[in-house]
């Protein structure tokens, strides 16, 4: 077998493994039909103002500089790919990275809410990951709550003069962890424990995801830093155009 053929076989094996570890039971995001109707509607309504703000944010950003479209599309693709790769967790569920921290620090958390809902919609339809009825809840946790925390962490770190790469790592990692914290509380609100109520239920849900999600959050932080380094190397004009890199900064 030639080297080229071995590479092709390796790629095929990697793709097969990626799809093979996507369990259909209790997959996180919150799966189709898992939340009561009232919760589905409430979370969906709560997402509307964020999505509206995101559409305006994207439109304004693109009207200022069309070159930012390339990085915006890349951010959306990063979210789709990285959040589609799931690994099994305990009790039949699974965990995955979110990828939303990158878009939040490059553009804004509002813009990521639009990217996130598009990704979640495609995943629900094409990969049976999440669901249409739970789209609002999943959008709020992964595309709103997580990105807003990532954005806040990054801005705070930069004001404190923390190294940019460290700031990016912390923003992406903590945004990932916060997404699953919010998801756990969403599930706890819908299904409070008979003994201990919502708090006890939230602790149980957090315990389900923590063993796999914490290492994944660290990996996501590292991957996001690598992406930013690549952008700084090959797309510096685009980063300056969206304001991520200031003209006076020297590398």
C-alpha positions in Angstrom: 0.0 0.0 0.0 1.4 3.4 -1.0 1.8 6.3 1.4 -1.0 8.1 -0.4 -3.3 5.1 0.0 -2.4 4.8 3.7 -3.3 8.5 4.2 -6.7 8.0 2.5 -7.4 4.9 4.7 -6.4 6.8 7.8 -8.7 9.7 6.9 -11.6 7.3 6.2 -11.0 5.5 9.5 -11.0 8.9 11.4 -14.3 9.9 9.8 -15.8 6.5 10.6 -14.7 6.7 14.2 -16.1 10.3 14.5 -19.5 9.1 13.3 -19.4 5.9 15.2 -19.1 7.5 18.6 -22.2 9.6 18.2 -24.7 7.9 20.4 -28.4 8.7 19.8 -29.6 8.3 23.3 -29.7 11.4 25.6 -27.2 13.2 23.3 -26.3 16.6 24.5 -27.5 19.1 23.4 -30.9 18.5 25.1 -32.6 15.9 22.8 -35.9 16.1 21.0 -39.0 15.8 23.2 -37.1 15.8 26.5 -38.3 19.1 27.8 -42.0 19.9 28.6 -43.7 22.1 26.0 -43.9 25.1 28.3 -40.1 25.1 28.8 -39.5 24.7 25.1 -41.6 27.8 24.4 -40.2 29.9 27.2 -36.5 29.2 26.2 -37.4 29.9 22.6 -39.0 33.3 23.4 -36.1 34.2 25.6 -33.7 33.8 22.7 -35.5 36.1 20.4 -34.0 39.5 21.5 -30.5 38.0 21.4 -31.0 36.7 17.9 -32.4 40.1 16.8 -29.4 41.9 18.3 -27.1 39.4 16.6 -28.6 40.0 13.2 -28.1 43.7 13.5 -24.6 43.2 14.8 -23.7 41.0 11.8 -25.3 43.4 9.3 -23.4 46.4 10.8 -20.1 44.5 10.8 -20.4 43.4 7.2 -21.5 46.8 6.1 -18.4 48.3 7.6 -16.1 45.8 6.0 -17.0 43.0 3.7 -13.7 41.3 4.4 -15.0 40.2 7.8 -17.4 37.8 6.1 -14.6 35.3 5.6 -13.7 35.1 9.3 -17.4 35.1 10.2 -18.0 32.1 8.0 -14.9 30.4 9.4 -16.2 31.0 13.0 -19.5 29.4 12.1 -17.8 26.4 10.4 -15.6 26.0 13.5 -18.7 25.9 15.7 -20.4 23.3 13.5 -17.4 21.0 13.2 -16.2 21.1 16.8 -19.6 20.7 18.3 -20.6 17.8 16.1 -17.8 15.6 17.5 -19.2 14.0 20.6 -17.7 11.5 23.0 -19.7 9.2 25.3 -20.3 10.3 28.8 -21.8 8.3 31.7 -25.5 7.3 31.9 -26.0 7.1 28.1 -25.3 10.7 27.4 -22.4 12.4 25.6 -20.3 15.5 25.8 -18.8 17.7 23.1 -16.9 21.0 22.7 -18.9 24.1 21.7 -16.6 26.2 19.6 -18.5 29.4 20.3 -15.8 31.2 22.3 -13.8 32.0 19.1 -16.7 33.8 17.4 -17.5 35.7 20.7 -14.1 37.2 21.1 -13.6 37.9 17.3 -17.0 39.5 16.8 -19.5 39.6 19.6 -21.6 37.2 21.7 -24.8 38.6 19.9 -23.4 37.6 16.5 -22.5 34.1 17.8 -26.2 33.6 18.8 -27.1 33.7 15.1 -24.3 31.4 14.1 -25.2 29.1 16.9 -28.9 28.7 16.1 -28.0 28.0 12.5 -25.6 25.3 13.6 -28.0 23.8 16.0 -30.7 23.7 13.4 -28.6 21.9 10.9 -27.4 19.4 13.6 -30.9 18.7 14.7 -32.0 18.0 11.1 -28.9 16.3 9.7 -27.3 14.6 12.7 -30.2 14.0 15.0 -28.2 15.9 17.6 -30.5 18.0 19.8 -33.9 18.7 18.5 -36.3 21.2 17.0 -38.5 21.4 20.1 -35.5 22.0 22.3 -33.8 24.4 19.9 -34.5 27.4 22.1 -33.1 25.8 25.2 -30.0 24.6 23.3 -29.5 27.9 21.7 -29.7 29.7 25.0 -27.1 27.5 26.7 -24.6 27.1 23.8 -25.1 30.1 21.6 -26.0 32.8 24.2 -24.9 32.0 27.7 -21.5 30.4 26.9 -20.5 33.1 24.3 -21.4 36.0 26.6 -19.3 34.6 29.4 -16.4 34.0 26.9 -16.7 37.6 25.7 -16.8 38.9 29.3 -13.8 36.8 30.4 -11.7 37.9 27.4 -12.5 41.6 27.9 -11.7 41.4 31.6 -8.4 39.6 30.9 -7.4 42.2 28.3 -8.2 45.1 30.7 -6.0 43.4 33.2 -3.2 43.2 30.6 -3.2 39.4 30.6 -1.3 37.8 27.7 -3.7 37.5 24.7 -3.2 33.8 24.2 -3.9 33.1 27.9 -7.0 35.3 27.6 -8.2 33.4 24.6 -7.7 30.1 26.3 -9.5 31.1 29.5 -12.4 32.6 27.5 -12.9 29.5 25.3 -12.5 27.1 28.2 -14.8 28.8 30.7 -17.4 29.5 28.0 -17.5 25.8 27.3 -17.9 24.9 31.0 -20.6 27.5 31.5 -22.6 26.1 28.6 -22.9 22.8 30.4 -23.6 24.5 33.7 -26.6 26.3 32.1 -27.7 23.1 30.4 -27.7 21.3 33.7 -29.8 24.0 35.3 -32.2 23.9 32.4 -32.7 20.2 32.9 -32.9 20.6 36.7 -35.7 23.2 36.3 -37.7 20.9 34.1 -37.0 17.8 36.3 -36.4 18.8 39.9 -35.4 16.0 42.2 -38.1 14.6 44.6 -35.6 14.9 47.4 -33.7 18.1 47.3 -35.5 19.9 44.5 -33.9 21.8 41.6 -30.5 22.2 43.4 -30.0 18.5 44.0 -31.1 17.7 40.4 -28.6 20.3 39.0 -25.8 18.7 41.0 -26.7 15.3 39.5 -26.7 16.7 36.0 -23.5 18.5 36.5 -21.9 15.3 37.8 -23.0 13.5 34.6 -21.1 15.8 32.4 -18.1 16.9 34.5 -15.8 13.8 34.0 -15.7 14.3 30.2 -16.6 18.0 29.8 -13.8 19.5 31.9 -11.1 17.9 29.8 -12.9 18.8 26.7 -13.1 22.4 27.8 -9.3 22.5 28.2 -8.9 21.0 24.7 -11.3 23.6 23.3 -9.3 26.3 24.9 -6.1 25.0 23.3 -7.7 24.6 19.9 -9.0 28.1 20.0 -5.6 29.5 20.8 -4.2 27.6 17.9 -6.8 29.0 15.5 -6.1 32.5 16.8 -2.4 32.0 16.2 -3.1 30.9 12.7 -5.3 33.9 12.0 -2.6 36.2 13.4 -0.1 34.6 11.0 -2.2 34.5 7.8 -5.1 36.9 8.3 -3.8 39.9 10.1 -5.5 42.4 7.8 -8.9 40.7 8.5 -8.3 40.7 12.3 -7.5 44.4 12.1 -10.6 45.1 10.0 -12.9 43.6 12.7 -11.0 45.3 15.6 -9.6 42.2 17.2 -6.1 43.5 16.6 -5.5 47.2 17.0 -3.3 49.0 14.5 -0.9 50.1 17.2 -0.2 46.6 18.4 3.1 45.1 17.3 3.9 41.4 17.0 
